[in-house]
């Protein structure tokens, strides 16, 4: 087959060769699309899916039902740790008792209620000062941090009144979270 014969065939069947050329270009474009973009994305999605399946099988990752149950448990624990408003006076007496058991003197307590966004909750900003030996103050702070109720230590400041005495003053600002009756 010579070059002249090829030219004559193309001249007679121009539309057929143009269509065959178009199909060849389309085939090459689709092949590039599949091999350069779609197959790597598919491989990535499959590897992520298999990794999640393996993690679920080995108990490392939680499924949506398990995550929901864990969330429900956390919410119940949160509700249990809120101090009922009727027990707030008892909570304050626990603070005084903790200071007394650590041989500290408490010089009064100031608190102010602030309503919170979820209805049925209050936060009480509490501030007080205790005085005593440094080791007793340190033990008192440790006792405060171990309260099972929803209490946060917001600020703690420590100062000494004398350079020769071992006595220190501790100013504590904390927040206690309470639930209203019926909430």
C-alpha positions as CSV (number, residue, x, y, z in Angstrom):
1,X,0.0,0.0,0.0
2,X,1.5,3.2,-1.1
3,X,1.1,6.7,0.2
4,X,-0.9,7.7,-2.9
5,X,-3.3,4.9,-2.4
6,X,-3.9,6.0,1.2
7,X,-4.5,9.5,0.1
8,X,-7.1,8.3,-2.4
9,X,-8.9,6.2,0.2
10,X,-9.0,9.2,2.7
11,X,-10.3,11.4,-0.1
12,X,-13.2,9.1,-1.0
13,X,-14.2,8.2,2.6
14,X,-13.3,11.5,4.3
15,X,-16.3,11.3,6.8
16,X,-15.5,7.8,7.8
17,X,-11.9,8.5,8.6
18,X,-12.8,11.7,10.4
19,X,-15.2,9.7,12.6
20,X,-12.6,7.1,13.2
21,X,-10.1,9.8,14.2
22,X,-12.7,11.4,16.5
23,X,-13.4,8.0,18.2
24,X,-9.6,7.4,18.6
25,X,-9.1,10.8,20.3
26,X,-12.2,10.2,22.5
27,X,-10.9,6.8,23.5
28,X,-7.5,8.3,24.5
29,X,-9.2,11.1,26.5
30,X,-11.3,8.6,28.4
31,X,-8.4,6.3,29.0
32,X,-6.4,9.3,30.5
33,X,-9.4,10.3,32.6
34,X,-9.8,6.8,34.0
35,X,-6.1,6.2,34.7
36,X,-5.1,9.6,36.0
37,X,-8.1,10.6,38.1
38,X,-10.8,8.1,38.6
39,X,-8.7,5.0,39.5
40,X,-6.6,6.8,42.1
41,X,-9.7,8.2,43.7
42,X,-11.3,4.8,43.7
43,X,-8.3,3.2,45.3
44,X,-8.2,5.9,48.0
45,X,-11.9,5.5,48.8
46,X,-11.5,1.7,48.9
47,X,-8.4,1.8,51.2
48,X,-10.3,4.2,53.6
49,X,-13.3,2.0,53.6
50,X,-11.2,-1.1,54.3
51,X,-9.3,0.7,57.1
52,X,-12.6,1.7,58.7
53,X,-14.0,-1.8,58.5
54,X,-10.8,-3.3,60.0
55,X,-10.9,-0.7,62.8
56,X,-14.5,-1.5,63.6
57,X,-13.7,-5.2,63.6
58,X,-10.9,-4.8,66.0
59,X,-12.9,-2.4,68.2
60,X,-10.7,0.6,67.7
61,X,-13.3,2.8,66.0
62,X,-16.9,3.4,67.0
63,X,-19.8,3.0,64.7
64,X,-22.6,5.6,64.7
65,X,-24.7,3.5,67.1
66,X,-21.9,3.1,69.6
67,X,-21.1,6.8,69.3
68,X,-24.7,7.6,70.1
69,X,-24.7,5.3,73.1
70,X,-21.5,6.9,74.3
71,X,-23.0,10.4,73.9
72,X,-26.1,9.4,75.9
73,X,-23.9,8.0,78.7
74,X,-21.8,11.2,78.7
75,X,-25.0,13.3,78.9
76,X,-26.3,11.2,81.8
77,X,-23.0,11.6,83.6
78,X,-23.1,15.4,83.0
79,X,-26.6,15.6,84.4
80,X,-25.6,13.5,87.5
81,X,-22.6,15.8,88.2
82,X,-24.8,19.0,88.2
83,X,-25.5,20.1,91.8
84,X,-29.2,20.3,92.5
85,X,-30.1,23.9,93.5
86,X,-31.7,22.7,96.7
87,X,-28.3,21.2,97.7
88,X,-26.3,24.4,97.1
89,X,-26.2,25.3,100.8
90,X,-24.9,21.8,101.5
91,X,-22.2,22.3,98.8
92,X,-21.1,25.5,100.5
93,X,-20.9,23.8,103.9
94,X,-18.7,21.1,102.2
95,X,-16.4,23.9,101.2
96,X,-16.2,25.2,104.8
97,X,-15.8,21.7,106.1
98,X,-12.9,21.0,103.6
99,X,-11.2,24.2,104.7
100,X,-11.7,23.3,108.4
101,X,-10.4,19.7,107.9
102,X,-7.2,21.2,106.3
103,X,-6.7,23.5,109.3
104,X,-7.5,26.7,107.3
105,X,-9.6,29.6,108.3
106,X,-12.2,30.8,105.7
107,X,-13.0,34.5,105.9
108,X,-16.4,34.5,104.2
109,X,-17.7,33.6,100.9
110,X,-19.3,35.6,98.1
111,X,-21.5,34.0,95.4
112,X,-23.6,35.3,92.5
113,X,-26.0,33.3,90.3
114,X,-26.0,33.6,86.5
115,X,-28.7,31.9,84.4
116,X,-27.3,29.8,81.6
117,X,-28.5,29.2,78.1
118,X,-29.8,25.7,78.5
119,X,-33.0,26.2,80.5
120,X,-32.9,24.7,83.9
121,X,-29.2,25.4,84.6
122,X,-27.5,28.0,86.7
123,X,-23.9,28.9,87.3
124,X,-22.8,30.3,90.6
125,X,-19.6,32.4,90.6
126,X,-18.1,31.7,94.0
127,X,-15.1,33.6,95.6
128,X,-13.6,33.2,99.0
129,X,-10.3,33.5,100.9
130,X,-8.7,31.0,103.1
131,X,-5.7,31.4,105.4
132,X,-3.3,28.9,106.9
133,X,0.0,27.1,106.3
134,X,1.2,26.5,102.8
135,X,1.0,22.7,103.0
136,X,-2.6,23.0,104.2
137,X,-3.5,25.4,101.4
138,X,-2.0,23.0,98.8
139,X,-4.0,20.1,100.2
140,X,-7.2,22.3,100.1
141,X,-6.6,23.1,96.4
142,X,-6.2,19.3,95.7
143,X,-9.4,18.6,97.6
144,X,-11.2,21.2,95.4
145,X,-10.0,19.7,92.2
146,X,-11.3,16.3,93.3
147,X,-14.9,17.3,93.7
148,X,-17.2,15.0,91.7
149,X,-19.7,17.8,91.1
150,X,-19.5,20.2,88.2
151,X,-17.2,22.8,89.7
152,X,-14.4,24.6,88.0
153,X,-11.5,26.5,89.5
154,X,-11.4,29.8,87.6
155,X,-8.6,31.7,89.4
156,X,-6.4,31.0,92.3
157,X,-4.1,33.6,93.8
158,X,-1.7,33.0,96.7
159,X,0.1,35.6,98.8
160,X,1.9,35.8,102.1
161,X,1.3,38.4,104.7
162,X,4.7,38.0,106.4
163,X,8.2,37.0,105.3
164,X,8.9,35.4,108.7
165,X,5.6,33.4,109.2
166,X,4.6,30.3,107.2
167,X,1.0,31.6,106.9
168,X,-0.4,32.3,103.4
169,X,-3.7,33.6,102.0
170,X,-5.4,31.9,99.2
171,X,-8.0,33.7,97.1
172,X,-10.2,31.3,95.1
173,X,-12.6,32.1,92.3
174,X,-14.7,29.1,91.1
175,X,-17.9,28.3,89.3
176,X,-20.4,25.7,90.4
177,X,-23.0,24.5,87.9
178,X,-26.4,23.8,89.3
179,X,-29.6,22.3,87.9
180,X,-32.9,23.9,88.8
181,X,-35.6,21.8,90.4
182,X,-37.8,20.0,87.9
183,X,-35.1,20.2,85.2
